Amino acid sequence: MPRRTVLSAVLLLLLTTATAAAAVPLTFQVRMGYQITLGAFDPAADTVDVAGSFNGWGTAPLTPLADADGDSVWSVTVDGFTPGETIEYKFRYNGVWDGREEFPGVGNNRTFTVQPDGNAIDVWFGDLEPGGVHGGAGELFWWNDAVFYEVFVRSFQDGDGDGIGDLQGLTARLDDLNDGDPATHDDLGVTALWLMPVNDAASYHGYDAVDYRAVHPDYGTLQDFRDFLDAAHARGIRVIVDYVMNHCSTQHPWFQAAAAGDPTYRDRFRWSAADPGQWGPWGQPVWHAHASGWYYGLFWSGMPDLNYDDPAVRDEMFDTAAWWLDEVGVDGFRLDAVLYIKEEGDQLQDTPGTLQFWHDFEAATEAVRPGSLTLGEAWTSTSVVQQYTADDRLDLCFEFDLAGSMLGAVQGGDATDLAGKAALVYDQYPFLQFATFLTNHDQDRVYEVLGRDEGRARAAAGLLLTLPGVPFLYYGEEIGLDGSGDHLNIRRPMPWDGTAQGGFTVGTPWQPLAADYPSRNVALQSQDPGSLLSRYRTLIRTRLEAPALRRGAYAPLGSSTGQVLAFLRTSAEQTLICLTNVGSTSTTDLRLSGLGGVLPAGEVVLRDLLTDATHTVQVDAAGGITGLELPGHATAVLAPLSVTGTESAPLPRRSSRLEPVVPNPFNPAAEIRYELDAPAHVRLAVFDARGRRTALLLRGRREAGRHAAVWRGVTDDGAPAPAGVYWVRLEAGGETSTTSAVLVR
């Protein structure tokens, strides 16, 4: 053989060997939870496979996925891919091409470019974006099963008689919050605590730290904190602490050294030789004069912002977080002022650097203590807040817009706008990953906001503890503690009984108690089954006992009156109809719609989990209910009963199924897909948040199979519909289904 031929053969053999050695595996993972919730996929009867350019589009061979642990996530690992190659693929039901996965406007198929290692695809069925969050069932965590309680230690319970609440006092009061025995009903029942800052600080509130690793001497010692934490954990109570990373106190040793010109600490803050003349988001000056120059502090001169462009700051603050998680043992952090961590020129909030910072912080805390909670205070609109929980940033953020909508509904006696806001919030975040509340330590107390009206307070509590999200109470709201204006008024000591100083202290309280504490306290309301406290206890206990309230999908229901918010909560174990009357008058002959496929037509018995009362209602063929009554400011959590008197199973598989709108939010057009098991007369329409028809998309007979329609954001008259939340309603085969669509302009 000529030498050149031999060399060519050797090179070919080496190339072939190298290519074979370079082949890498690829894991396909698809989340089916939302399809199961819709009733569109039956894990006991249906299968999932992946078909693509790598396997003859499902013919050579069929590549099935499996759900080995029953978590609704189906996966398979396939070998033999070459780094650099781009594949096309889709997921299918039962090895059949039926058009279930379609991505209008971006091509018909999913694509993936193979990398040298770490190849894994993780998507929702029918959702284009890898790692995207579907508007339905998804991964849940311990905090989704929790009810949180915000505690200002200084005002909760004094344990040593000096008039200041402390950790020993808080420990002594744990049984009032949760005694660890689910059989008892005389505790509040909360399962997690958020402590406002307990670290050493210059001010009474603690949001200007002087030592991030020391307990404030007014509250006790680090050992007192450890003892408290052990006692809480023994009762099944998780604990997160406030961690103020944006700024510290001018009395912090770092700032003292920086102001003195120490080069080791100077760059830990932002300095300028002259006043840059910048103004903050609410019109406040953000540069403050000092003998050694002007320094940056967003909130006020006593709180200089830390400079995270200095690696030393970042390293120390990340290390301190690790210390609290690993050495002390807290379960996570509430993170103050997350919008403002990094400035970029004249942009002082929501910068790319800030978003990246929280991505890095989340990764760091998760590495130290997997499952620890990161909870952000992003006091802004939902559209901005959702960025802070996207792309593996923070676990949760507080939903300020939704809080305002809940209070607005109760104040105005009309839940129409709240219905739209609740649906928008539910669609904007990872599944159930947002924190709900009524008011907090920076706002007028909820009882004051609601005009000191106990009925309104009960309705607000009903909304908070039945709507989706992770609920947070502010200490004292469960008894109607009031306060407004000066922050000292909304952080008053907790009244436990009617004795001198309300049982808070045997000394002189650091702040006066509310004037009405002899008639408004925990002991007195504990004796009254009709009190606000008793209502909170019942609502919390019901939420903790009802998986659908903690972990269930959310679907709005139509109501014959704007003063009743009606919605469905559905989990694998349970289906619940939730109602809250935000008005002061009773509703009689309340009619609900949107329950097609949920309840059988005819006479149905519903049991209220809050009162154990039963209600017999009539369900029509279209899934409408008549015959309900709901007193003013009342909440009902209704579980359908079967003929044997047991709670109903999850949603049955429907003969018609409406899928989520794609894309959502949308502009200019959205595709609406639905499926019929049998030929049926179909009516597909769009309604605004007040239930008024906006557009009729189709009306007529359709054959069995999958169908689609497009709404281009115009009304029946051809005019552009305004931006907002809309409801898409499918009526087919005697069933009614709804889904939300968010139009942006």
N, C-alpha and C positions, 0 to 999 in steps of 0.2 A: 504493500500500500504506500503511495507517495506520502512524504513527510507532511505536506500541507493538508492532505486528506485526514491523516491521523490526528493532526492538531485540531482540525475543525471538529472531528468527532469528539475529541476530549473536551473541547470548549462547549459543544452542545450538551454533552453529558453533565458537565459542571453547571451549566446554566439551568438544565432541567432539574438537577438536584437542588440547586439554590432556590429555584422557584417553588419546588415542592416544600422545601424547608420553611419558606416564607409564608406559606398558607396559614391563615389565622381564623379563629372561630368568631362567630357573630351571634349574640343573644337577641332574640326578638321577644319583647314583652308588651302585652296589650292589656289594658285595664278595662274590664267589662262591667264594673259596678253600676255605672249609670244605665247601661242597656238592661241590666237585671232589674233595676228599680223601675224602669219604664215598662217592664213586662215584655220587652222585645227579644230577650235572650233567656233561655231556660238552661241553667248549668247542668241540670239533671238529664236533659234531652238533647241539647244542642252542642256542637263542637265548634272550635275555631281553628283555622289553619292560615298559614301565610303562603301566598302565591306571588311569584315574581320572576324577574329575568334570570335568576339563578337556578330555578327549578322547573323550567318550562311552563311557567305560570300555573303551577299547581298540578302538572301532569307527570312530571318526572323528577322526583316522586311527589306525592301529596305530603305536605309537611305540617302535621297537626301540632298544636300547642296543648299544654296541660296546666291545670290549676292544682298543684300537688298539695297545697296547704289550705285550700278553701277560702282564700282571701280575695277571690274575684279577679286575681291577676294571673293571666295565662302566659306561659313562656315556653320557649324551646331554644336550644343552642345548636347552630348548624356550623359544621366545619368546612374548610376548603376555600375561603375567600382570600383574595389577593389584595394587599394594601395598595390603595390608590384607585381601585376599581369602584365605579359608581353603579349601584343596583337600583332597580325600580321594583316596587312591591305594593301589595295591599293585604289586608286581613279579610277573611271571608267567614261566613257561617256555613258549616256542614259541607265544605268543599264545593260550594255552588256559587257561580257568578250571578248575583241578584241586585247589584247596584247599591249595596248598603254603604260602602265607603266611596264617597264622591267628594271632590274638592273643587268646587266651581271657581273658575277664574285663575287657577294656578296649575293646571294640568290634571290629568286623570289619576296619576299615581303618586305614591310616596316615593322619595328618593333617599339614598344613604351612601356616603362615600366611606369606604372601609379604611381604617387607620391601622398602623402597625400593631397596636394592642389596645385593650380596653374597649372593644367594640360592643356596645349595648344600645338597643333601641327600647325606649320606654314611653309609650303613648297611650292615650285613651282611644278606644274604638270610635272612629268617626271624627276624631279631632286631629287636625293636620299637624300642629306644632309639636315637635318632640319635647317631652317634659311639660307640655302645656297642662293647664288645669281645666278639666271639664266642668260644666255647670251642673254636675250631678255627683253621685256618690264617689268618695275618694278616701285617701288615707286619713285616719283619725289617730288622735294621741290622747294621753291621759287628761290633758286640760279640756278636751271635749266632753269628758264625763264629770267635770268639776263645776261647782258654783263658788265663785271667789268673793272675798270680803276684804275691802280696803280698810286698813287700820292705821290711825294716827296714834302711835304709842303714847305720846305725851298726853293725850286726852282720853285714853281708854280705861285704865285702872291704875291707881296709885297703890304700890305695894309696900312702901316704907314710910308713908305719912307725911312726905314733904310737899304734897299738893301737886306733884307732877307724875303723870302716868309713866310706868316703867315696865321692864321686861318681866320682873317678878309678878307684877300685877296682871299683865297680859297672860302669863302662864296660869295664874289662878283663875282666870276667866275662860279658859279654853273649853271647859265643860258646858258653858253657856252657848258656845259657838258650835261645838260638836263633841259629845261625850264619848264618841267611838262606838256606841251601841245603837245599831239601826232600829232596835225594837222600841227605843224611847222616843218620845215626841215632844219633850219639853226643852230641847235645845233648838237652836236656829237651823242647824243641819248643813251649814256651809262646809265645803271640803277642801278649800284652799284659801290662803291668806296672802294678801299683798300688803307688806309693811312699807309705809312711807319711810324716808331715810332714817336709819338707825345709826349711821356712822357719825363720828364727831364732826360738828359743824359750827359755824359762827352764829347762825340764826336759829330761832326756835323751831323752824319748819324743817331744817336739815338739808335744804337744797343747795347749800354753799359749803361744801366739804372742806375741812382742814386736815382730815386724815381718813382716807378711804378704808383703812383696815382696822380702825379703832371704833368701838362702840361709844356713842355719846355718853359722857359720865352721868348725865341726868337719867339715863335709861338703865344703867348698870354696867356690867363688865362683859367681856367676851364670853366668859364662862356662863354668865346669866343667859346670854343669847344661845349658847350651846344647850343649856338645860331647857330653855323654852323650845328650841327646835326638836330636841328629843321627845319632849312631851307632846308636841303637835304631831310629829310623825307617829307616835304611839297610838294616836287617835285616828290615824288615817288622813291627817290634814297636811297638805303640801304647803310650802312657804316660798314665796318669791320676795325679793327685796328691791327697793328702789336703788338704782345705780345711775348716778348723775355724771355722765361722761362728757357732756358738752362744756361744762364750766366748773370752776371751783370757787373758793373764797379768796379774797385778797389777803386773808390771814393764813392761807395755805403756805407751808414752808417753801414750796416751789416759787410761788409768786413773790414772797418776801425776798428770796435770793435773786430772782430775776430783776426785781425793781432796784436791787442794790448793785446791779451790773454784773453779777456772777455769770460768766460765759457758759458755764455748764447748764444753767437754767434759763438764760435769757430767751432762747429760741423755743422754749416750751409755751410761750405766749406770743401773740402778734404785737409788734411795736412799730411805731412810726415817729420820726423826728418832729413832724408837724401833723396837725389835724387833717386827715384825709377827707373829712366832710361827708362821710357816708351816713345814711339814715336807715333805720331798721324797718321790718315789715309793717309795723304799726305806728310808724312815724317817729320813733325814738332815736336819740343819738346813740351811736354804737362805739364811738371812740371817746376815751376818757383821759383827762389830763393827769399826769403824774410828774414828779420832779425829774424823773429819768426818761420822760417821753410820753407819747400817747399810746394807750393800750386798748385792744379790742375786747369789748364785752357786750354781747347782744342784749342781755336782759337789763343789766344796770351796772353801775360802776363797781359795786361790791362783788360782782360775779364775772371775773375775767374768763374769756373762752380759752380752752386749751387748744394748742396748735398741733394738730395731728399730722402736719407736714414734717414735724420733728419725730424721727423714729423712736427716740427715747420715750416720748409721751405715749405713743401707741404701745410700745412694748410693756411699759409699766401698767397701763390701764388694762391691757389684755391679761397681764400676769395677775393683777388684782382680781379680775373676774374669775380667773382660774382658781385663785385662792379661796374665794367665797364658795365656789362650786365644789372644789375637791377637798380642801382642808376644813372648811366650816360645814359644808353639806347642804346649802340652800338648793332649792329646786329650780331656780331661774331668776330672771331679772325683769323688773319693769324699768324701761329705759326712757329717761326724761329727754324731751326736746330733740327727738331724733332727726328732725328736718334740718338742723343747723350745724352739724358736725364739721363740715369742711366748706369754706368759702372759696369762690373762684371769681376773682375780680369784683365786679359789682353784684354778682349773684350770691346772695347770702344764705339761700335755702334751696333744698331739692337739687343740689348739684350732682353731676355724675360721680364726683369723688365721694360724696356722702352716701350715695347708693352702693358704691363699691365697698365703702367702709363697713356697712352693715352686712354685706355678703361675707366679708372676711371675718367679722366678729361672730356671725352665726356659725361659720365653719370652725372657728377656734373654740367656742363654747361647746359645740357638739363633739369635738375631739376630746375635750376634757371630761365632759359628762354627757354622754348620749341621752337624748330625751329631756334635757333641760330646756326650760321655756325662755324665749326672748320675746318680750312684749313691748311694743313701741308706743310712745305718746306722739302721734303725728296729728296735731290739731289743725286740720285742714279738710278739704273736700274729699269725698270718696275716690274720685278719679285720680287724685294725687296720692292718697294714702295707700291705695292698692299696689303702687309701685314698690312700697317698702316690704310687702310680703311676697312679691313675685321673685322669680329667679333665685331661689334659695337665700333670700335675705332673712328678715325677721319672721318668727313663727306667727305672731299675731300683731295687730295694731288696734287701738281703740277706734270705734266707729262714731265719731262726733256727729256726723250728719244724721245717722239713724237715731241717735239719742235725741237730737232736736226734733226729728219727725215724730217720735213716740210722744214726747211732751206736748208738741203742737197738736197732735191728734186728740189727746186727752183734754187739753185746754179748750180746744175749739169744738169738741164733741163730734168730730168728723174724721173718719179713718181713711178717706179716699186717697189723700196724698201719701199717707203712710203706706198704703198697700203698694203703691208704685215704688216708693223708696225701698221698702223691704225687699222687693223683687230685684231691684237694681243692685243693692248691696249683696244679696245672695249670689248673683251672677258674676260679680266683679272679683271675688276673692277665690283662692283655693277652697275646696269644699269645706264649709263651716269654719274656716280659719280667720275669724275676726272676733273682736271683743266688743260686747255690748254693755251699756250702762245707761243710767239716767242722768246723774250728775256726779261730779267728783269734788275733790278738795279745793279746786280753783274756781268753782261755780256756786251760785246761790243754791242752797239745798233744795231738793226736789219738792219737799213739802211746802216750802215757801213759794217756789215757782208755780205750784198748782193751787195757790190761793188758800193754803192751809185747809184744803178740802179733802177729808179722808176718803171719800168715795173715789175721787180722782186718783189719789195715791194708790188705792187698791187696783184701779184699772191699769195704771202705769206698771205696777208690779206684775200684773197678769201678762202684759205685753212682754216685759223684759224676760220673764221666765218661761215663756212658751215659744217665742220667736227663735229662729236659728241663730247660732253664734255662741260664744262663751260668755256667760253673764257675770257681771261684777256689781256688787252692792257697795255703797259707801256707808261706813259705820253709822248707825243711828237712823238711817232712812227707814229701817224696818219698824220703827216706833213713831215715825213722823217727827224726828228731831228737825227743828227749823233753823234758819240763819241766812242772812244775806248781806251784801255789801262788803265791808271789811273782812278779809280772810279770817281774822280771829273769830268772827261771828259764825263762820261755817266750819270751824274746827274746835268747837266747844267740848268740854268734858261730857262723857257718856253718862246719862242718868240711869242707874240700875234699880233704884227704889225711891221711895218718897221720904226717906230719912234725911237728916242733915247732910248737905253736899251730895245728895243723891246716891250714896253708897260708893261714890267715886274715890273719896279720900276721907281720912279722919282729920286731916289738916285743912289748910286754906288752899282751895284749888287755884292753880296757876291762872285760870280764867274763870269767870263766873259761869255757872250752869245756866241753861235756858230758864227763863222765868217760870215757865209752866211745868217744870220737872216734877213737882209733887203730884200732878195729875197725868203726866205723860212720862212713863218710865217702864222699864222691862218687867219689874215685878207686878205692877198693876195690870199691864196688858197680858201677862202670862195667865192671869186668872179669868180673862174674858175670851171665850171662844170666838167672839165676833170682832175682836180687835184687829188692828192692822198687823201687829206682830204675829198673831195666830194665822192670819192670811198668808203672810210671808212664809211661815213655817210649813203650811200646807202646800204652797206652790213649790217650795224648794224640795220637800219630800217627794212630791209627785214627779217633779223633773228627774230626780235621782232614781226613781223607781221605773220611769218610762223611757225605754231606750230610744223611742222615736223622737222624744223631745230633745235628747242629748245628741243623737247620732243620725237623726232622720233627715231625708230629703225634704225640701219645702216646695209646696205648690199652692198658689193662690186659689181661692174659691170666690165665686160671685156671691154677693150679698144683696138682698132687696133693699137694704138701707145703708147709707154711708156711715152711720154711727157704729156699725159692727164690722170689725176686721175678722175675716174668715179665711182660714188656710188649712192645708193638709200637711201633716208631718208623717213620713213613712220610712220605716226601717225594715230590715229583714224579718224582725220579730213582730212588728206592730204597725197598725194604721190608726192615726188619730185625727179627729176633726177639732180644730182649735178656734174658739170664738172669744172675742173681747168686745164688750159694749163700752165704747169710749164716751157715750152720752149719759146723761143723768136720768133719762126716762127709760122705762121698760120697752122692749120691742116685743110685740105679739105677732103671731103668724109670720115669723121670720122665714124667709125663703132663701135657700142656698142653691147654687148651680156649680157645675164643673165636677160632679162626682160620678159621671158615667164610668162604668167599669169598676168602681170602688164599692158601691152598694147595690144589691139587687133591687129591682123594682118591686114595689109593694110596701107592706108595713114592716118597719125595722125598729128594733130597740137599741138605743144608745145609752151607755153608762157614763156618767160624768165622773172622771177619776178624782176630781177635787171634792165632791160631795157624796159620792157613791149613789146619787139619785139616778133613776132611769127615766128615759124620755122615749115615747113611742112616736115615730114620725112616718110620714108617707114619702116614698121615693118614687118619682115618675120614671118613665122609660128613658128619658134623656139624662138622668142622673141628677135631677133636682129634688130638693127636700122642702117640704112644707110642714107646718105645725110646730115649729120651735118657738119658745119664748125665752128671753134673756133679760133679767133685771138690769137697771141702770148700773153702770160701772162694774158689771159682773164679768167673770171669765169662766168659760167652760172648756174642759178637755174631754171630748166625747170619743169613747171606744165602741165601735159597732159590736153587738153581741150576736152570736149565732143562736139557733133554736135551743141549744143546750145551755146557753147562758155563759159561754166562754168568750173571751175577746176574739175578734176576728183575726184571721191570718193576714199576711201581707197582701198587697194589691194582687188580684188575680191577673192572669195574662188577658189583655184586652184583644178584641177582634179588630180594633183599629188603634193605631199607635202614631202619635205625633212626636217627632224628634226635635231636638233643640235647633233653633235657628242658626244658620251658618252664613256669614260670620256674625258674631254677636259680641259687642256692639257692631253696628254696620252703617255704612254710607258709601255708595248711594243705594245699594240694593241688597236684599237678603233672600236666601233660598230657604223655603219651608218644605220639609220632606215628611211624608207620612206613609203608612203601610196599612193595607186592608187584607184581612184573611179571607174575605168573601166579597163579592160584588155588593155595593151599597150606594145609597144616595148620599152625597157628600156636600157639606157646606163649610167653606173655609173663609174666615173673616178676621179682620184686625180691629181691636177696640182700644180706645185710649184708657188712661189710668182711672177715669171716672166711669168706665163701662159704656161709653158712647161709641157706636160703630164708626170706624174711620174708613175702612175699605172692605168691600166684599171681593175676595180673590177668585172664588169659583163657587158654582152651585150646579150640581148635576150628578148623574150616575157615573161611577167609576168601577172598573173591573178589579178583581183581586190582584194584589201585588204592590210594588212600591211606586209612589208618585211624588211629584214635586211641583211647587208653584213658586213664583218670585214676587216679592213685594218691593216696589221701587220707591217706597217712602212717599207715596202720594195718596190723597184722599179719593173718595168716590167721585168728587167733583173735579179731580185732576190737579188740585192745588198741592203744593209741597206740604207735607205734614210737619209740624214743629218737632224739634228734638225732644226726646223724652222716652219714657217707658211705655210700651204697648203690649197688649195681650193678643196672641194669635190663638183662635179657637177653632178646633176641628169638631164637627158634628157628623158622625157616620155610624150607621148600623145601630142606632139607639144609644150610642155612647158619645160623651163629650170629653175632649181633652184640651188643655190649655198649656201654653208655654209663653215665656216673655221674650220680647225683642226690644233692644235699646237702640234708638235712632240717634245718631250724633250728626251735628251740622258744623 
